[in-house]
Amino acid sequence: MRRNNFSEVVTAPARLYDRDGTVQPNDAIMDRSDAQALIERIKKFSKAEAVEVQIFGGNVTNVRFADNQMSTAGGVSDFQVGVQSYFGAKHAIVTSNEVTDEALKAMVEKSEKLARLAPDDPESMPQLPPQQYQPVEAYFPSVANMSAEERAKIALTALEPCRAAGDLTAAGYLENRTAFNAYGTSTGLFAYHRGTSSNYTITARTKDGTGSGWAGAEHNDARMVDYAGVSRRAIEKARASRTPVAVEPGRYTVIMEPQAVGDLCQLIAFYADARATDEGRSPFVKQGGGTKVGEKILDERISMYADPFDPMVRAQPYDGDGLPLGRQEFIKDGVLKTLYYSRFWAKKKGVQPTGAPTSFLMSGGTSSVEDMIKATPRGILVTRLWYLREVDPRTILYTGLTRDGTFLIENGKITKAVKNFRFNDSPLFMLNNLEMLGRPERLAGTEAGGAVVVPAVKVRDFNFTSLSDAI
Amino acid sequence: MTSRRDFLKTGGVAAGAVALSGALRTAEAAVPRVRHVATAPEMDASVKALLMEALNAAKLAGAGYADARIGRYLQNFVVTREQQIINVVDTDSIGIGIRALVDGTWGFAASRDLTTGGVAAAAREAVAIAKANRVARDRMITLAPAPAVPNASWKNAYEVDPWTIPVEEKADLLIKSNGAGMKAANVKYVFSALFFRKQERNYANTDGSVIAQTIVQSAIQQQFTAVSPDFSDFQNRGNTMPPVGRGWEWVLQQNLVQNATKWGEEASQKLKARPVDVGRYDLVLHPSHLWLTIHESIAHPTELDRAMGYEANYAGTSFVAPPQDFLGKFKYGPEFMNIQGDRSQPGALATVGYDDEGVAPDEFLIIKNGKVNDYQTTREQASWLDAWYTSQGKPTRSHGCSYADNWSSVQFQRMPNVSLLPGEKEQSFEDLIAATDKGIAIVGDGSFSIDQQRYNAQFGGQLFYEIKGGKIVGMLKDVAYQMRTPDFWNAMDMIGGKKSYEVWGSFFDGKGQPGQVNAVSHGSVPARFRNVNVINTGRKA
């Protein structure tokens, strides 16, 4: 549980404002100096002992299609202003999307009134002094300026081949996001980040309902996304996955494509909270007390880290408290190096805070998925996982299902499509049964969200517990 | 010309009023609180003028049909742990969303600029997006007719607006409840939060409907954690109360302090529970558990957009497809199984006067006497079932399931309240247990996962009780059941009567791209399921 993080409780896309506080339609996002000016303006209204202001938002445009037909398409511009006022250990957050002086003043007053009424928060931390941030260049006009006509053409990269094929149907989604985030405090700290991303995913299905294939891609720069290639991959998977056969559930050697790996392995970071571990309620508690830091918990080829500067990530280089985020290793060569420390818990324990990282990366190897298949006498190839849910927090045991392309490998070749499986397994168990590692890739989003870069993996003894008839 | 500032001034709820009301109440703390029973809203003239401006602009730009929604969406959270506050948050967002249908293709645009110029620009953008998409059109979208509602207003069942309650009163209640929970042995941690939503929705469409509605929703989230003294185990007890479409009056009725003692003790007891032996058991499922199984395995697969492939790229499709192979034919469960869709149960989360297309929702049976009878629909979807409705002598109309979670989100088909109706015989959860020889009774929802066509599911729970010879003989842990939807529902052989009916639900049901959140309730009676596969989920790291 992290402290006072605006972005945990409010989400909103957005649009530009000018110095009079009026909206300019169809324009870009707030630049650094405008954002700083607005934050300074809001700070002047404050009568609290300390105040924090966050502004975030942008433009989000999308095209959605299904059943070989356009369904919805839209453009949303908005931003949110959040104000947190402090009186000693009392504090409260108020957010609004209004930027007239009158509304801003009312918002500041409201957060002050709520803060005064709130009970003391004994874990309230003093604001950070001004920080130095290494900028991350994540803004690309290829995304920010893409027109509605260009977006419709991307949808056609899937719709045209599926309609022409006659036996295929496509459902997909393109989302272009241009977003900014600015944060300032009474101490003079100011942080600003802006970025773009283009996310494209498509599911092709055979019209007889026996085959389904998924593919996706995401990048900060639209020029780096091969939209037609993504459409093609999903179509190929749909055809290959037709009329799956039932294979007995049980323990299998499994090759997971990066999308499946990301959904499962990102969970390790989610559970690696120092406080929960110190309190005895995490998978990283040692029997009898203490933590597993310093112990080897995964195969020695696995390292997990956060790095907002990685060219495949380009994430915000600070967290919700304005704490600068650099490259941080959590697992190095299979050894748990550190858990996640909030500023409060770090102070209590006398260590450096890690903050709340904005990215998740996992080290890889050099094998391709094809290499892994060739080296597999019998196994299962998994495209993606679905509906992951915690079964036992003590071991990160999760359940979920395979989806949109599950294949049997025999003697180094894909021999047939198989029915989907439900699994009950933990990424901690899985990454101790590692055989091969692929090259890390940026994922098109995960169930948990965030910028995620992970490789394909080949593992032994992955636990499939039942079959599903779902295609 | 109406400016954003004028809208705020005349909008009835000035921006500062929410917090001010809290402060004023503190000053009046010694005076007994006057309970203002909230009344249905009247649409402000300036809001109506902006809606009309948007619709006109859309028409002039070439829309055949358009609708506009100006909404104010408020959220309030108070979050605590043990004897301390974690956070107090108040969010507020206002804007307009406009949907335009041009030559059978949709476009949508949303803006926070509530000026005549701003809403007209957004309307033109919606039309421009629709026109840009015509190149990729396959079939014309058509809307089922719906009567115009020229001047309607409605509010849901809340009585006391949570925004009139001071934050310290909310925090105090939670902290007292946390303290009561921590009295139980080994209960070291309690998380608790109050979460309120208020939606002031103003709607108009080019058919002539003009509708104002206010909806308040409340949720209490609590989790009690017991840690064994040797750090070898920890157990949680959560999901103790259903979220509801009611206000502060409901929060006070929950006896949070008294009940926390019980919930804390239940967490503590779970540390001593016996790990379940894998095998087949008869399951007696309480409404606090069964609602989620209904949600996942009946309510989702009977969303018509899912069945037709509209969610294939994200939430998934449905095994209840194609509809013509299932309607009136497919035996979902026993003869006594009736599943109703509605948006009318007072205090339920999906309950509204009108949906986000201006349709007054009706009550309809999704499963009738065990067979598939209908799907959840919007105006765009109703005509897809034309042949079925004609064969049944029913008009083709929307069931009123259109919903957008914000002014900035496009409306689409979302779940109404979907409920298992009571059986004829008046029998209780305890009666079902007494009739069971070897089984497990499950209370509360826990881990849940289901495939993208809603066949194969696995459900945990909060509390598991071993039944032997019609009696509860002890508590179990590490229990989850695996099921295949049609087999599971056809294995149902007993259900409770009217008196055992309870309404539970979800505050955060996700669907769509971009993702939207819907709050939905599910009424249920307790029910028994024969011979279900139970696994043990406990393992050592």
Interface residues (C-beta under 8 A of the other chain):
Chain A: M1 R3 N4 V9 V10 A12 P13 A14 R15 T22 V23 P25 N26 V60 N62 V63 R64 F65 A66 D67 N68 Q69 M70 S71 T72 A73 G74 G75 V76 S77 D78 F79 Q80 H91 A92 I93 V94 T95 S96 N97 E98 T100 E102 A103 A106 M107 E109 K110 S111 K113 L114 A115 L117 A118 P119 D120 D121 P122 E123 S147 A148 E149 R151 A152 K153 A155 L156 L159 R163 T169 A171 G172 Y173 E175 T201 I202 T203 R205 G209 S212 W214 E279 G280 R281 P283 V285 K286 Q287 G288 G289 W386 Y387 L388 R389 E390 V391 D392 P393 R394 T395 L397 T399 G400 L401 R403 N420 R422 N424 S426 L428 T465 S466 L467 S468 D469 A470 I471
Chain B: R4 R5 L8 A14 A15 G16 V18 A19 L20 G22 A23 T26 Q75 F77 R81 Q84 I85 I86 N87 V88 V89 D90 T91 D92 S93 I94 G95 T105 W106 G107 F108 A109 A110 S111 R112 D113 T115 G118 A121 A122 E125 A126 A128 I129 A130 A132 N133 V135 A136 R137 D138 R139 P166 V167 E168 A171 D172 I175 K188 Y189 F191 T225 V227 D230 F231 S232 D233 F234 N236 M308 G309 Y310 E311 A312 N313 Y314 G316 T317 F319 A321 S408 S409 V410 F412 S447 F448 S449 I450 D451 Q452 Q453 R454 Y455 N456 Q458 G460 D478 A480 Q482 R484 Q513 P514 I535 T537 G538 R539 K540 A541
